[in-house]
Amino acid sequence: MAGLLDGKVAIITGAAHGLGEAYARLFAREGAKVVVNDLGGARDGSGADRSAAQKVVDAIIAEGGQAVANGDDVSTMAGGESILKTALDAFGRADILVCNAGILRDKTFANTSEADWDAVIKVHLKGTYACALPVWKWMKDNGGGSMVLTSSTSGLYGNFGQTNYGAAKAGIYGMVRVMAIEGRKYNIKVMGLAPGAYTRMTADLPGRLGREPDPMSLPERLAPAVLYMVSDLAADHSGKILGVSSRGIREIKMLETEGFAPTGSFTAEDVAKQADVIFFAESENRRVPVR
């Protein structure tokens, strides 16, 4: 049987461990030629080990797949260009990009240092830009392609102690929405992913430390949803965000209420009196999607 990604070339950043590794190995089994990118640093972004990506490549080749390793830093424009060059030099094209690389430096807002802020924003938000831009330009001139950019519920809903991470991930949501609009004329599909998985990034979060992982939250259990997103099966869903976790697979949308639309001047007190139509009431079915 033909694989869903036969003939495709996929670039996956942060693919030496966890979710990225699971995507890389599954995509290869589905026929893709894979560029496995990973700087090989620690969870906080320190250090580098270029052998980390090669280990995943070796595992893919041992299973009969095709892959090459890349150890460039996603957070620089030179790194993004080099990642694309690796794909073109090895396989001649780039059909799929999954921006997955990330780091964590969690602290409450008052305790966040400028260095913590800059490092997380640089890897997640600028890193997504730096990797996506050169691939986007190539796809634009070569018939299109598919991108999955990794956001997070920490940015979409909020999460204690993650202002830097949440800000970056909310920014990536904005990138998905705008890039999907701009990509229509070039046949470039862009989707957003908010994953919830048990990885080295999340293993010691409150509620998980010392506990056995939920089998449904393991990266390989979530990877088929991302395979769906990059495949032609999801061709009609550009611009959408999927939450994928042990809870299942669901679309996440920005919503607005019916709101208060005064016909003339109004006061703050008028706004207060209309609070029931301005703010969401969880018990009422009054939500509509923002176009």
DRENMARMAR-907231 format. One record per residue (C-alpha): x, y, z. Coordinates in steps of 0.001 Angstrom, whole numbers, padded with zeros to 6 digits, always signed. Each point is the difference from the previous one (the first is absolute). Layout:
% residues N
XYZ
...
//
This chain:
% residues 291
+000000+000000+000000
+001199+003478-000854
+000860+002225+002933
-001754+003292+000606
+003233+001882-000611
+001528-001936-002891
+002277+002239-002034
-000097+002817+002560
+002944+001600+001789
-000672+001042+003592
+002041+002313+002215
-000592-000401+003738
+001717+002231+002537
+000747-001134+003532
-000246-003590-001212
+002618-001755+002144
-002392-000738+002848
-003645-000187+000985
-002636+001220-002417
+002428+000985-002747
+001605-003436-000018
-003425-001656-000085
-001017+002133-002995
+003261-000713-001827
-000218-003750+000402
-003685-000170-000925
+000407+002264-003030
+002864-002201-001229
-002158-003108+000357
-002638+001789-002097
+002472+000539-002824
+001473+003423+000731
+003675+000848-000252
+000730+001789+003256
+002358+002750+001103
+000490-000512+003731
+001043+003326+001506
+001114+000387+003589
+002659+002142+001652
+000283-002655+002695
-000155+002415+002922
-001477-000350+003464
-003616+000813+000779
+000921+003587+000929
+001806+000506-003315
+003537-000315+001306
+002640-002140-001686
-000001-001852-003297
+000527-003561-001178
-000245-000608-003718
-000015-003774+000515
-003531+000218+001437
-001625+000461-003417
+002224-002666-001559
-001292-002635+002433
-003540+000527-001303
+001252-000102-003589
+001778-003289+000710
-003214-001452+001447
-001996+001071-003074
+002562-001485-002385
+000043-003240+002019
-003750-000227-000593
+000485+000431-003749
-000764+003716-000196
+001929+002972-001337
+001206+002858+002178
+002848+002452+000556
+001061+001831+003136
+000350+003747+000500
+001324+001649+003150
-000594+003674-000798
-001466+002520+002422
-003610+000744-000972
+000059+003395+001677
+002267+001633-002591
-000751+000886-003603
+003223-001734-001044
-001170-003123+001810
-003372+000036-001741
+001629+000428-003396
+002423-002833+000735
-002804-002346+001034
-001737+000567-003331
+003334-000447-001812
+000422-003377+001684
-003356-001106-001414
+000746+001296-003493
+003520-001426-000098
-001095-003432+001227
-003419-000396-001601
-000542+002850-002466
-003153+001491+001477
-001971+000934+003138
-003683-000918+000190
-000644+000007+003743
+001252+002052+002939
-000817-000743+003619
+001326+002687+002350
+000311-001918+003249
+003252+001165+001622
-000334+001638+003393
+001447+000673+003427
-001413+000799+003426
+001096+002516+002621
-003061+000115+002217
-000282+002619+002727
-002734+002263+001294
-000137+003336-001808
+001580+001934+002883
+002954-002406+000043
+000566-000198-003749
+003356+001445-001028
+000580+001768-003289
+002245-002896-001023
-002791-002519+000716
-002445+002089-002010
+002302+000529-002971
+001119-003632-000220
-003520-001450-000057
-001346+002589-002437
+003027-000498-002249
-000260-003785-000234
-003784-000289-000252
-001234+003096-001798
+003026+001168-001967
+001017-003625-000535
-003337-000708-001649
+000432+003069-002193
+003632-000749-000861
-000797-003557-001070
-003313+000690-001704
+001057+002989-002117
+002569-001688-002263
-002195-003095-000368
-003008+002227-000741
+001891+001774-002782
+001047-003324-001509
-003538-001388+000178
-001402+003209-001469
+002154-000465-003096
-000411-003770-000247
-003680-000846+000201
-000763+000279+003700
+000271-002248+003010
-001133-000530+003569
+001120+001508+003299
-000880-000772+003597
+001047+002648+002530
-000014-000998+003655
-001979+002234+002337
-001155-000979+003508
-002957+000271+002333
+002379+001991+002208
-000266+002790-002559
-003594-000610-001083
-001507-000422+003485
+002787+001043+002376
+002030-001945+002543
+001612+000983+003293
+003708+000726-000186
+000293+000114-003793
-000284+003620-001108
+003006-000268-002334
-001072-003343-001455
-003667+001008-000194
+000824+003256-001779
+002083-001844-002594
-002651-002650-000573
-002782+002598-000330
+002149+001742-002598
+000264-003250-001957
-003796-000225+000009
-000030+003405-001690
+002523-001212-002552
-002200-002976-000895
-003054+002164-000558
+001760+002551-002197
+002172-002455-001922
-003025-002158-000825
-001682+003019-001603
+003105+000950-001967
+000759-003580-000965
-003266-000693-001797
+001149+001419-003323
+003209-002058+000141
-001538-003331+001079
+001767+000177+003359
-002020-001513+002838
+000830+001181+003529
-001474-001560+003124
+000689+000541+003683
+000572-002688+002608
-000520+000220+003760
+001380-003319+001262
-000196-001539+003435
+002491-002836+000363
+002306-001613+002521
+003509+001005-001106
+003184+001262+001618
-001518+003489-000266
-002999-000945+002134
+001078-002978+002118
+000625+002045+003145
-002930+002402-000235
-002293+000196+003057
-002238-003041+000141
+002357-002143-002096
+003181-000159+002058
+000619-003544+001201
-003055-001400-001741
-000112-002520-002809
-001062+001672-003254
-003483-000507-001357
+000503-002383-002942
-002325+002198-002067
+002321+002989+000511
+003114-001653-001415
+001358+001735-003134
-000524-002980-002305
-003686-000083+000931
-000437+003646-001039
+002108-000071-003162
-002738-001359-002333
-001965+003226+000489
+002971+002004-001285
+000412-002447-002892
-003605+000794-000873
+000693+003741+000200
+002925-000048-002435
-001650-002432-002422
-002447+000748-002795
-002771-001319+002260
-000062+003395+001747
+000083+002065-003182
-003160+001959+000886
+001059+001020+003506
+002733+002594-000454
+000006+002627+002745
-001490-002297+002627
+001486-000925+003365
-000240-003527+001334
+000415-000907+003634
+001436-003518+000211
+000479-001755+003330
-001197-002918+002090
-003398+001775-000019
-000233-000585-003738
+000117+002204-003101
-002069+003181-000178
+000035+003340-001761
+000844+003057+002085
-001545+003302-001116
+000084+003624+000970
-003572+000926+000928
-001989+003140+000693
-003333+000738+001649
-002912+001799-001625
+001187+003065+001878
-001462+003438+000715
-000361+002330-002990
-001101+003462+001156
-001560+002224-002647
+001416+003201+001435
+002157+001203+002857
+000221-002247+003024
+001418+000015+003504
+002026-002460+002007
-003148-000661+002012
-001809-000962-003235
+002739-002519-000706
-000375-001448+003487
-003747-000413-000490
+000615-002022-003169
+002533-002353+001575
-002223-003017-000595
+000237+000410-003790
+003608+001242-000061
+001536-002820+002013
-000309-003738-000487
-002380-001910+002230
+001126-003617-000040
-003534-001274+000420
-001295+001853-003059
+000467-001052-003592
+000830+003430-001360
+003442-000514-001514
+000743+000773-003616
+003310-000390-001831
+002015+003039-000948
+000322+000093-003774
//
